Every structure is written in structure tokens, then in C-alpha cells.
Amino acid sequence: MWSRYAGDHSGYCLEFEATDHTPFFGAAQQVKYGTEFPVVDFFTTPKNEQVDLIFLTKFKDWSYEGEWRIIDHDTGPSVREYAP
């Protein structure tokens, strides 16, 4: 993941411990890996399923990453501060 998400080895990568005591990181959701590209019909697919299909689904060849993602519906994109 480092070479793709950290600017081809020119950025940095942070690792966080996710537990029940860290509410923000505890909300992380596991990415699902499959063999077929998800189909999302914005008129008939329920909104919560749209989010899962679009943001939490990747092709199976990426499964070695074991990726988890946080989707913050309440705050949205912003700068965050984390306790040490």
C-alpha cells in the first residue's frame, strides 16, 4: 500500500491502533474483495448499500492489503487531530 497511497515512496504512512476505546478508528469497516465489479443503480439501490458497494468493495487481486476504511458521515472531510 505504501507505494500507491504515499506518493510512490515520497510521502509518509501512519499506522493507528483501532480498538473499542478509540471511537473514530473503531468505526473502521473492512473492505470486501470480489471477482465482479459492483453494480450500483442510484435510483433503486438503497443509499447505505451504495456506500458499501462504492467505497468498501475492491477487486480480489487487492485482497493482500487487508484494507479497512473509515467513512465519516457526520463530520465529512476535514483536518483531524489525534491523541498521542
Biopython code that builds the backbone (N, CA, C, O; Angstrom):
import numpy as np
from Bio.PDB.StructureBuilder import StructureBuilder

atoms = [
    (1, "MET", "N", (0.827, -1.189, 0.000)),
    (1, "MET", "CA", (0.000, 0.000, 0.000)),
    (1, "MET", "C", (0.873, 1.254, 0.000)),
    (1, "MET", "O", (0.463, 2.302, -0.500)),
    (2, "TRP", "N", (2.064, 1.145, 0.556)),
    (2, "TRP", "CA", (2.943, 2.304, 0.685)),
    (2, "TRP", "C", (3.219, 2.969, -0.663)),
    (2, "TRP", "O", (3.143, 4.193, -0.770)),
    (3, "SER", "N", (3.532, 2.197, -1.672)),
    (3, "SER", "CA", (3.912, 2.789, -2.954)),
    (3, "SER", "C", (2.736, 3.474, -3.643)),
    (3, "SER", "O", (2.936, 4.424, -4.400)),
    (4, "ARG", "N", (1.508, 3.006, -3.390)),
    (4, "ARG", "CA", (0.349, 3.607, -4.055)),
    (4, "ARG", "C", (-0.245, 4.778, -3.272)),
    (4, "ARG", "O", (-0.605, 5.800, -3.857)),
    (5, "TYR", "N", (-0.347, 4.630, -1.960)),
    (5, "TYR", "CA", (-1.056, 5.635, -1.176)),
    (5, "TYR", "C", (-0.151, 6.693, -0.572)),
    (5, "TYR", "O", (-0.656, 7.683, -0.043)),
    (6, "ALA", "N", (1.141, 6.531, -0.625)),
    (6, "ALA", "CA", (2.059, 7.509, -0.037)),
    (6, "ALA", "C", (2.922, 8.160, -1.107)),
    (6, "ALA", "O", (4.099, 8.430, -0.866)),
    (7, "GLY", "N", (2.373, 8.410, -2.256)),
    (7, "GLY", "CA", (3.085, 9.155, -3.298)),
    (7, "GLY", "C", (4.309, 8.440, -3.830)),
    (7, "GLY", "O", (5.370, 9.050, -3.959)),
    (8, "ASP", "N", (4.184, 7.144, -4.144)),
    (8, "ASP", "CA", (5.285, 6.375, -4.712)),
    (8, "ASP", "C", (6.552, 6.493, -3.866)),
    (8, "ASP", "O", (7.624, 6.822, -4.374)),
    (9, "HIS", "N", (6.413, 6.225, -2.589)),
    (9, "HIS", "CA", (7.506, 6.237, -1.618)),
    (9, "HIS", "C", (8.031, 7.633, -1.299)),
    (9, "HIS", "O", (9.095, 7.751, -0.691)),
    (10, "SER", "N", (7.328, 8.686, -1.685)),
    (10, "SER", "CA", (7.809, 10.037, -1.390)),
    (10, "SER", "C", (7.023, 10.685, -0.251)),
    (10, "SER", "O", (7.373, 11.776, 0.198)),
    (11, "GLY", "N", (5.973, 10.029, 0.216)),
    (11, "GLY", "CA", (5.171, 10.575, 1.308)),
    (11, "GLY", "C", (5.444, 9.817, 2.587)),
    (11, "GLY", "O", (6.539, 9.297, 2.800)),
    (12, "TYR", "N", (4.441, 9.761, 3.428)),
    (12, "TYR", "CA", (4.599, 9.005, 4.663)),
    (12, "TYR", "C", (3.312, 8.249, 4.963)),
    (12, "TYR", "O", (2.246, 8.564, 4.435)),
    (13, "CYS", "N", (3.437, 7.261, 5.808)),
    (13, "CYS", "CA", (2.320, 6.409, 6.149)),
    (13, "CYS", "C", (2.226, 6.333, 7.665)),
    (13, "CYS", "O", (3.239, 6.155, 8.342)),
    (14, "LEU", "N", (1.024, 6.466, 8.201)),
    (14, "LEU", "CA", (0.803, 6.376, 9.642)),
    (14, "LEU", "C", (-0.011, 5.130, 9.945)),
    (14, "LEU", "O", (-0.910, 4.766, 9.187)),
    (15, "GLU", "N", (0.304, 4.482, 11.051)),
    (15, "GLU", "CA", (-0.458, 3.325, 11.484)),
    (15, "GLU", "C", (-1.124, 3.662, 12.803)),
    (15, "GLU", "O", (-0.486, 4.205, 13.705)),
    (16, "PHE", "N", (-2.405, 3.341, 12.921)),
    (16, "PHE", "CA", (-3.157, 3.616, 14.132)),
    (16, "PHE", "C", (-3.707, 2.319, 14.696)),
    (16, "PHE", "O", (-4.025, 1.388, 13.955)),
    (17, "GLU", "N", (-3.815, 2.271, 16.015)),
    (17, "GLU", "CA", (-4.428, 1.123, 16.665)),
    (17, "GLU", "C", (-5.922, 1.382, 16.779)),
    (17, "GLU", "O", (-6.334, 2.409, 17.318)),
    (18, "ALA", "N", (-6.722, 0.477, 16.284)),
    (18, "ALA", "CA", (-8.180, 0.630, 16.331)),
    (18, "ALA", "C", (-8.743, -0.307, 17.390)),
    (18, "ALA", "O", (-8.632, -1.528, 17.281)),
    (19, "THR", "N", (-9.346, 0.282, 18.412)),
    (19, "THR", "CA", (-9.968, -0.502, 19.472)),
    (19, "THR", "C", (-11.331, 0.096, 19.786)),
    (19, "THR", "O", (-11.722, 1.115, 19.218)),
    (20, "ASP", "N", (-12.035, -0.540, 20.681)),
    (20, "ASP", "CA", (-13.323, -0.005, 21.129)),
    (20, "ASP", "C", (-13.142, 1.303, 21.890)),
    (20, "ASP", "O", (-14.099, 2.059, 22.057)),
    (21, "HIS", "N", (-11.917, 1.577, 22.357)),
    (21, "HIS", "CA", (-11.638, 2.791, 23.131)),
    (21, "HIS", "C", (-11.225, 3.956, 22.241)),
    (21, "HIS", "O", (-11.004, 5.060, 22.738)),
    (22, "THR", "N", (-11.121, 3.732, 20.963)),
    (22, "THR", "CA", (-10.812, 4.799, 20.018)),
    (22, "THR", "C", (-11.982, 4.920, 19.054)),
    (22, "THR", "O", (-11.979, 4.301, 17.991)),
    (23, "PRO", "N", (-12.991, 5.721, 19.423)),
    (23, "PRO", "CA", (-14.242, 5.743, 18.657)),
    (23, "PRO", "C", (-14.064, 5.974, 17.154)),
    (23, "PRO", "O", (-14.700, 5.292, 16.350)),
    (24, "PHE", "N", (-13.220, 6.913, 16.769)),
    (24, "PHE", "CA", (-13.070, 7.208, 15.340)),
    (24, "PHE", "C", (-12.502, 6.003, 14.601)),
    (24, "PHE", "O", (-13.056, 5.584, 13.584)),
    (25, "PHE", "N", (-11.408, 5.443, 15.096)),
    (25, "PHE", "CA", (-10.778, 4.307, 14.426)),
    (25, "PHE", "C", (-11.573, 3.029, 14.636)),
    (25, "PHE", "O", (-11.525, 2.119, 13.809)),
    (26, "GLY", "N", (-12.295, 2.963, 15.729)),
    (26, "GLY", "CA", (-13.146, 1.807, 15.980)),
    (26, "GLY", "C", (-14.287, 1.700, 14.987)),
    (26, "GLY", "O", (-14.923, 0.652, 14.875)),
    (27, "ALA", "N", (-14.552, 2.792, 14.259)),
    (27, "ALA", "CA", (-15.618, 2.801, 13.253)),
    (27, "ALA", "C", (-15.136, 2.295, 11.895)),
    (27, "ALA", "O", (-15.905, 2.283, 10.934)),
    (28, "ALA", "N", (-13.886, 1.883, 11.807)),
    (28, "ALA", "CA", (-13.350, 1.393, 10.529)),
    (28, "ALA", "C", (-14.128, 0.166, 10.070)),
    (28, "ALA", "O", (-14.537, -0.672, 10.874)),
    (29, "GLN", "N", (-14.318, 0.086, 8.769)),
    (29, "GLN", "CA", (-15.045, -1.033, 8.167)),
    (29, "GLN", "C", (-14.109, -1.787, 7.232)),
    (29, "GLN", "O", (-13.322, -1.188, 6.498)),
    (30, "GLN", "N", (-14.207, -3.085, 7.272)),
    (30, "GLN", "CA", (-13.349, -3.926, 6.446)),
    (30, "GLN", "C", (-13.786, -3.867, 4.984)),
    (30, "GLN", "O", (-14.972, -3.973, 4.671)),
    (31, "VAL", "N", (-12.815, -3.698, 4.102)),
    (31, "VAL", "CA", (-13.083, -3.702, 2.668)),
    (31, "VAL", "C", (-13.388, -5.124, 2.228)),
    (31, "VAL", "O", (-12.741, -6.072, 2.673)),
    (32, "LYS", "N", (-14.379, -5.269, 1.349)),
    (32, "LYS", "CA", (-14.736, -6.582, 0.793)),
    (32, "LYS", "C", (-14.088, -6.712, -0.580)),
    (32, "LYS", "O", (-14.048, -5.759, -1.358)),
    (33, "TYR", "N", (-13.584, -7.904, -0.860)),
    (33, "TYR", "CA", (-12.914, -8.164, -2.136)),
    (33, "TYR", "C", (-13.720, -9.188, -2.922)),
    (33, "TYR", "O", (-14.171, -10.192, -2.371)),
    (34, "GLY", "N", (-13.897, -8.927, -4.210)),
    (34, "GLY", "CA", (-14.690, -9.837, -5.018)),
    (34, "GLY", "C", (-14.155, -9.961, -6.430)),
    (34, "GLY", "O", (-13.177, -9.314, -6.806)),
    (35, "THR", "N", (-14.815, -10.804, -7.201)),
    (35, "THR", "CA", (-14.378, -11.050, -8.575)),
    (35, "THR", "C", (-15.154, -10.224, -9.584)),
    (35, "THR", "O", (-14.755, -10.120, -10.744)),
    (36, "GLU", "N", (-16.263, -9.635, -9.147)),
    (36, "GLU", "CA", (-17.081, -8.850, -10.073)),
    (36, "GLU", "C", (-17.180, -7.404, -9.619)),
    (36, "GLU", "O", (-17.217, -7.116, -8.423)),
    (37, "PHE", "N", (-17.221, -6.508, -10.580)),
    (37, "PHE", "CA", (-17.364, -5.092, -10.298)),
    (37, "PHE", "C", (-18.789, -4.841, -9.805)),
    (37, "PHE", "O", (-19.745, -5.279, -10.445)),
    (38, "PRO", "N", (-18.947, -4.138, -8.668)),
    (38, "PRO", "CA", (-20.305, -3.918, -8.155)),
    (38, "PRO", "C", (-21.122, -3.014, -9.075)),
    (38, "PRO", "O", (-20.602, -2.066, -9.663)),
    (39, "VAL", "N", (-22.391, -3.324, -9.185)),
    (39, "VAL", "CA", (-23.307, -2.511, -9.986)),
    (39, "VAL", "C", (-24.178, -1.705, -9.022)),
    (39, "VAL", "O", (-24.841, -2.266, -8.149)),
    (40, "VAL", "N", (-24.166, -0.391, -9.193)),
    (40, "VAL", "CA", (-24.943, 0.486, -8.330)),
    (40, "VAL", "C", (-25.964, 1.234, -9.182)),
    (40, "VAL", "O", (-25.598, 2.006, -10.069)),
    (41, "ASP", "N", (-27.221, 1.003, -8.911)),
    (41, "ASP", "CA", (-28.291, 1.763, -9.558)),
    (41, "ASP", "C", (-28.713, 2.829, -8.554)),
    (41, "ASP", "O", (-29.328, 2.519, -7.533)),
    (42, "PHE", "N", (-28.384, 4.073, -8.844)),
    (42, "PHE", "CA", (-28.623, 5.155, -7.895)),
    (42, "PHE", "C", (-30.100, 5.412, -7.633)),
    (42, "PHE", "O", (-30.441, 6.148, -6.708)),
    (43, "PHE", "N", (-30.967, 4.829, -8.417)),
    (43, "PHE", "CA", (-32.406, 5.004, -8.220)),
    (43, "PHE", "C", (-33.023, 3.883, -7.387)),
    (43, "PHE", "O", (-34.007, 4.104, -6.681)),
    (44, "THR", "N", (-32.452, 2.681, -7.466)),
    (44, "THR", "CA", (-33.074, 1.551, -6.778)),
    (44, "THR", "C", (-32.223, 0.949, -5.654)),
    (44, "THR", "O", (-32.766, 0.299, -4.761)),
    (45, "THR", "N", (-30.908, 1.150, -5.683)),
    (45, "THR", "CA", (-30.048, 0.617, -4.627)),
    (45, "THR", "C", (-30.151, 1.512, -3.399)),
    (45, "THR", "O", (-29.938, 2.720, -3.502)),
    (46, "PRO", "N", (-30.478, 0.939, -2.225)),
    (46, "PRO", "CA", (-30.560, 1.758, -1.007)),
    (46, "PRO", "C", (-29.250, 2.513, -0.758)),
    (46, "PRO", "O", (-28.174, 2.001, -1.064)),
    (47, "LYS", "N", (-29.336, 3.716, -0.211)),
    (47, "LYS", "CA", (-28.161, 4.587, -0.031)),
    (47, "LYS", "C", (-27.053, 3.915, 0.781)),
    (47, "LYS", "O", (-25.881, 4.028, 0.424)),
    (48, "ASN", "N", (-27.401, 3.218, 1.868)),
    (48, "ASN", "CA", (-26.360, 2.574, 2.670)),
    (48, "ASN", "C", (-25.640, 1.480, 1.879)),
    (48, "ASN", "O", (-24.444, 1.268, 2.079)),
    (49, "GLU", "N", (-26.337, 0.792, 0.997)),
    (49, "GLU", "CA", (-25.694, -0.213, 0.140)),
    (49, "GLU", "C", (-24.817, 0.456, -0.918)),
    (49, "GLU", "O", (-23.777, -0.086, -1.289)),
    (50, "GLN", "N", (-25.224, 1.620, -1.403)),
    (50, "GLN", "CA", (-24.412, 2.348, -2.378)),
    (50, "GLN", "C", (-23.042, 2.654, -1.797)),
    (50, "GLN", "O", (-22.023, 2.467, -2.463)),
    (51, "VAL", "N", (-23.016, 3.127, -0.552)),
    (51, "VAL", "CA", (-21.748, 3.450, 0.106)),
    (51, "VAL", "C", (-20.870, 2.210, 0.196)),
    (51, "VAL", "O", (-19.688, 2.257, -0.142)),
    (52, "ASP", "N", (-21.448, 1.096, 0.653)),
    (52, "ASP", "CA", (-20.671, -0.140, 0.766)),
    (52, "ASP", "C", (-20.127, -0.582, -0.585)),
    (52, "ASP", "O", (-18.953, -0.935, -0.697)),
    (53, "LEU", "N", (-20.960, -0.564, -1.595)),
    (53, "LEU", "CA", (-20.546, -1.036, -2.921)),
    (53, "LEU", "C", (-19.480, -0.137, -3.541)),
    (53, "LEU", "O", (-18.551, -0.628, -4.182)),
    (54, "ILE", "N", (-19.609, 1.169, -3.354)),
    (54, "ILE", "CA", (-18.676, 2.107, -3.993)),
    (54, "ILE", "C", (-17.367, 2.233, -3.222)),
    (54, "ILE", "O", (-16.290, 2.191, -3.818)),
    (55, "PHE", "N", (-17.451, 2.388, -1.899)),
    (55, "PHE", "CA", (-16.262, 2.711, -1.117)),
    (55, "PHE", "C", (-15.656, 1.537, -0.356)),
    (55, "PHE", "O", (-14.514, 1.623, 0.098)),
    (56, "LEU", "N", (-16.390, 0.458, -0.210)),
    (56, "LEU", "CA", (-15.889, -0.656, 0.591)),
    (56, "LEU", "C", (-15.763, -1.946, -0.210)),
    (56, "LEU", "O", (-15.768, -3.034, 0.365)),
    (57, "THR", "N", (-15.652, -1.837, -1.525)),
    (57, "THR", "CA", (-15.517, -3.011, -2.387)),
    (57, "THR", "C", (-14.339, -2.809, -3.338)),
    (57, "THR", "O", (-14.220, -1.767, -3.983)),
    (58, "LYS", "N", (-13.464, -3.825, -3.418)),
    (58, "LYS", "CA", (-12.326, -3.792, -4.337)),
    (58, "LYS", "C", (-12.196, -5.160, -5.003)),
    (58, "LYS", "O", (-12.739, -6.153, -4.520)),
    (59, "PHE", "N", (-11.475, -5.194, -6.110)),
    (59, "PHE", "CA", (-11.230, -6.447, -6.821)),
    (59, "PHE", "C", (-10.361, -7.362, -5.972)),
    (59, "PHE", "O", (-9.502, -6.889, -5.228)),
    (60, "LYS", "N", (-10.577, -8.658, -6.076)),
    (60, "LYS", "CA", (-9.917, -9.660, -5.236)),
    (60, "LYS", "C", (-8.392, -9.629, -5.308)),
    (60, "LYS", "O", (-7.725, -10.049, -4.362)),
    (61, "ASP", "N", (-7.832, -9.142, -6.410)),
    (61, "ASP", "CA", (-6.373, -9.093, -6.538)),
    (61, "ASP", "C", (-5.730, -8.148, -5.513)),
    (61, "ASP", "O", (-4.522, -8.212, -5.285)),
    (62, "TRP", "N", (-6.526, -7.282, -4.900)),
    (62, "TRP", "CA", (-6.017, -6.355, -3.887)),
    (62, "TRP", "C", (-6.215, -6.900, -2.475)),
    (62, "TRP", "O", (-5.905, -6.208, -1.505)),
    (63, "SER", "N", (-6.717, -8.108, -2.342)),
    (63, "SER", "CA", (-7.074, -8.644, -1.023)),
    (63, "SER", "C", (-5.876, -8.775, -0.077)),
    (63, "SER", "O", (-6.051, -8.775, 1.142)),
    (64, "TYR", "N", (-4.669, -8.886, -0.625)),
    (64, "TYR", "CA", (-3.488, -8.993, 0.240)),
    (64, "TYR", "C", (-3.308, -7.755, 1.112)),
    (64, "TYR", "O", (-2.608, -7.811, 2.123)),
    (65, "GLU", "N", (-3.935, -6.630, 0.732)),
    (65, "GLU", "CA", (-3.813, -5.412, 1.520)),
    (65, "GLU", "C", (-4.543, -5.522, 2.856)),
    (65, "GLU", "O", (-4.133, -4.895, 3.833)),
    (66, "GLY", "N", (-5.617, -6.307, 2.914)),
    (66, "GLY", "CA", (-6.389, -6.417, 4.142)),
    (66, "GLY", "C", (-6.871, -5.051, 4.615)),
    (66, "GLY", "O", (-6.784, -4.738, 5.802)),
    (67, "GLU", "N", (-7.374, -4.246, 3.702)),
    (67, "GLU", "CA", (-7.675, -2.840, 3.960)),
    (67, "GLU", "C", (-8.955, -2.630, 4.764)),
    (67, "GLU", "O", (-9.936, -3.358, 4.614)),
    (68, "TRP", "N", (-8.912, -1.617, 5.618)),
    (68, "TRP", "CA", (-10.067, -1.126, 6.362)),
    (68, "TRP", "C", (-10.196, 0.359, 6.050)),
    (68, "TRP", "O", (-9.188, 1.039, 5.861)),
    (69, "ARG", "N", (-11.410, 0.863, 5.994)),
    (69, "ARG", "CA", (-11.646, 2.285, 5.681)),
    (69, "ARG", "C", (-12.629, 2.896, 6.669)),
    (69, "ARG", "O", (-13.497, 2.219, 7.220)),
    (70, "ILE", "N", (-12.465, 4.188, 6.871)),
    (70, "ILE", "CA", (-13.392, 4.936, 7.724)),
    (70, "ILE", "C", (-14.161, 5.901, 6.837)),
    (70, "ILE", "O", (-13.576, 6.701, 6.107)),
    (71, "ILE", "N", (-15.470, 5.810, 6.915)),
    (71, "ILE", "CA", (-16.338, 6.737, 6.186)),
    (71, "ILE", "C", (-17.072, 7.553, 7.244)),
    (71, "ILE", "O", (-17.939, 7.032, 7.946)),
    (72, "ASP", "N", (-16.728, 8.820, 7.354)),
    (72, "ASP", "CA", (-17.295, 9.690, 8.389)),
    (72, "ASP", "C", (-18.463, 10.476, 7.817)),
    (72, "ASP", "O", (-18.278, 11.518, 7.188)),
    (73, "HIS", "N", (-19.657, 9.968, 8.039)),
    (73, "HIS", "CA", (-20.855, 10.624, 7.528)),
    (73, "HIS", "C", (-21.209, 11.870, 8.329)),
    (73, "HIS", "O", (-21.859, 12.774, 7.804)),
    (74, "ASP", "N", (-20.790, 11.930, 9.597)),
    (74, "ASP", "CA", (-21.167, 13.042, 10.468)),
    (74, "ASP", "C", (-20.335, 14.294, 10.224)),
    (74, "ASP", "O", (-20.883, 15.385, 10.070)),
    (75, "THR", "N", (-19.017, 14.142, 10.187)),
    (75, "THR", "CA", (-18.129, 15.291, 10.051)),
    (75, "THR", "C", (-17.746, 15.551, 8.600)),
    (75, "THR", "O", (-17.603, 16.703, 8.189)),
    (76, "GLY", "N", (-17.583, 14.494, 7.831)),
    (76, "GLY", "CA", (-17.142, 14.645, 6.452)),
    (76, "GLY", "C", (-15.648, 14.898, 6.388)),
    (76, "GLY", "O", (-14.943, 14.705, 7.378)),
    (77, "PRO", "N", (-15.159, 15.326, 5.236)),
    (77, "PRO", "CA", (-13.723, 15.563, 5.098)),
    (77, "PRO", "C", (-13.292, 16.757, 5.940)),
    (77, "PRO", "O", (-13.964, 17.788, 5.961)),
    (78, "SER", "N", (-12.166, 16.608, 6.633)),
    (78, "SER", "CA", (-11.633, 17.706, 7.440)),
    (78, "SER", "C", (-10.258, 17.313, 7.970)),
    (78, "SER", "O", (-9.840, 16.160, 7.858)),
    (79, "VAL", "N", (-9.570, 18.282, 8.544)),
    (79, "VAL", "CA", (-8.303, 18.019, 9.211)),
    (79, "VAL", "C", (-8.632, 17.436, 10.577)),
    (79, "VAL", "O", (-9.547, 17.908, 11.251)),
    (80, "ARG", "N", (-7.896, 16.421, 10.982)),
    (80, "ARG", "CA", (-8.161, 15.752, 12.256)),
    (80, "ARG", "C", (-6.945, 15.834, 13.171)),
    (80, "ARG", "O", (-5.802, 15.868, 12.715)),
    (81, "GLU", "N", (-7.217, 15.865, 14.459)),
    (81, "GLU", "CA", (-6.153, 15.780, 15.458)),
    (81, "GLU", "C", (-6.371, 14.509, 16.239)),
    (81, "GLU", "O", (-7.504, 14.152, 16.562)),
    (82, "TYR", "N", (-5.263, 13.811, 16.548)),
    (82, "TYR", "CA", (-5.341, 12.537, 17.250)),
    (82, "TYR", "C", (-4.477, 12.602, 18.499)),
    (82, "TYR", "O", (-3.385, 13.171, 18.491)),
    (83, "ALA", "N", (-4.979, 12.017, 19.558)),
    (83, "ALA", "CA", (-4.211, 11.947, 20.798)),
    (83, "ALA", "C", (-2.996, 11.056, 20.590)),
    (83, "ALA", "O", (-3.059, 10.099, 19.818)),
    (84, "PRO", "N", (-1.888, 11.356, 21.270)),
    (84, "PRO", "CA", (-0.676, 10.526, 21.107)),
    (84, "PRO", "C", (-0.949, 9.102, 21.524)),
    (84, "PRO", "O", (-0.056, 8.257, 21.460)),
]
sb = StructureBuilder()
sb.init_structure("model")
sb.init_model(0)
sb.init_chain("A")
sb.init_seg("    ")
for serial, (resi, resn, name, xyz) in enumerate(atoms, 1):
    if name == "N":
        sb.init_residue(resn, " ", resi, " ")
    sb.init_atom(name, np.array(xyz, "f"), 0.0, 1.0, " ", f" {name:<3s}", serial, name[0])
structure = sb.get_structure()
